[in-house]
Amino acid sequence: MSMARLVVFFALCVLPALVTAARPAKNPFNVVGRVYCDTCRAGFETPATTYIPGARVRVECRDRDNLNLLFSVEGVTDATGTYNIQVAEDHGDQLCEAVLVRSSQEDCGKIESGRERANVVLTRNNGVLSDKRFANNMGFIKDQPLAGCAEILKQYQSEEYEN
């Protein structure tokens, strides 16, 4: 009788899990984020920040042990500075990032240090049901700050440091 229970358990639990694991994902991941121009050279987004259409972004996945590049795909931002890059495969055992490649604006083409890449988790084995994966915004720095940026940056100063 216990052998029959083991066969039923195997048929109901183990076989469906094996079939699901072997089947490729039907829906690709959509890596979504925005690319901005730091118009005040503040090091972060401000009310004067603009978003860059036509900027190039790459999604890269690397081996966790040796950091060799295993996967790479590029995309371009739309009119709102938003990119939406499709990734068909699950990359659960890899380190994946969205990475800035190139700005479409000559006067805002220097990559902002610390804001050039964003981690992205590209696996379905983490409890996230959505196919969308949101990356932190990434940015370039404008060659010269816009007029009026000093006033904008004053908003960020704390009163206790003004003395």
N, C-alpha and C positions, 0 to 999 in steps of 0.2 A: 504494500500500500504506500509506503514512503517513497518508493521509486516512482510511482505514478504521480505523486505530488511534486517530486523534483522535475519530472518531465513537463508537467503543467506549468510550474513556476518558470522553467526555462522558456517554454513556448510563449508565455504571457509577458514576461519581463525582459529577458535577455535578448531574445531574437529581435523584438522591435527596436531596442537600443542599438543593436549592431547594424540593423538596416538604416536607421536614422543617421548614425555616425558615418556610414559609407556613402550616403547620398550627398551630392554637392548642394550647397545652398542655392535656393531658387532665386532669392533676392540679393542683389549686390549691396554692399555697404555704401553709404553716401557720406563722404567726409566733407563737412561744411564748415566754413570759416570766412573771415573777412581780412582784407589787407588794407592797411591805412597809411596815410602820410602824416607824420608827426610835424605839423606845420609850425608848432611853437618850439620844437626841439626840446620838449619837456621830458622825454623818456617814457611817456605814457599818453593815452588818449585824453584829449581835452575837448571842450565845446568847439574849438576851432579845427579839430581834426577833420580831414577829408578822407574819403575812401577811394581807392585806386582801381579804375576799370582797366582791364587788359594786363594786369600783373600776372606773372607766371608763378605757379606754386607746384611743388612736387610732393607726393606722398611716398615715403621711403620706409621699408621694413628691413631690419637688420637682425642677424643672428645674435642671440643673447650672449653667447660665449665669446665669439671672436669679432663681433661687430661687422662682419662682412655683409655687404649689401645683397639682399636676396630678392627684393621686389622694389620697383620704382614705376610711377606713373605720374604724368604731368597734367595740369589743368590751367585754365585761365579764368580770371575774375570777370564777372559781368559788369554792367553799368553801375551797380551799387557797391562794387568792390568785393562781392561775395563769390567764393568758388564752391563748386559742388563736384567733387571728384569721385567717380565710381570705382570701387574695388570689389571684384567678384569673389576672391578667395578669403578664407578665414586665416588669419595670421596670429593665432593665439599664442604660439611659442616664440614670437618675435617682438622686437622693439620697433614700434611704428611711430612716425612723426610726419607732420606736415611741415614743409621747409620752403622758405622763400627762395625763389630763383632769380627773378628780375622784375624791376618796376617798369611800367610803361611811361613814367614821367621822368624826364631828364633832370628836372630841378628837385626831384625827390627820389633819388636812386640809390642812396647809401643805406645799407641795411642797418637797422637799429639794433645795437648790441643787446643781447638778452631777449629780444623779441623776434628773432629770426626763425624760430622753430616751435612747434607745439606737439606734445605727445597725443597720440590717438590710439585707443584700444580697439583693435579690429578682430574681435572674436565673438562668437555667439554663446560661449561658455562662461558668461559672467553675469547672467541674470538680466541683462538689458534686452528688452523685447524689440525696440525700435531698430530699424536699419540705418538710421541717421547717427552719425558720430560727429559731435561738435568739437572743433579745435579752437583753442584760444586765438584771439586776433593777433596778427603779426604785422610788423611795421617797418617802414622806411622813414628816413629823416630828411626833411627839406633842407636844401643848401643854406638858405637864409630864413630866419623866422619871420612870420608875417607881422605887419604893424599891428599893434594892439595886444600882442602876446604877453607883454609885461603885466598888463591889467588882468588878463585871464589867469596868469600864474600867481598873482597876489591873492586870488580867491583860495588857493591851496595852502597859504601860509597860516600857521596857527597863531592866535593872539598871544600866547605865552612866549613866543620867540620874537615878538616885535619890539621888545624893550631894548 
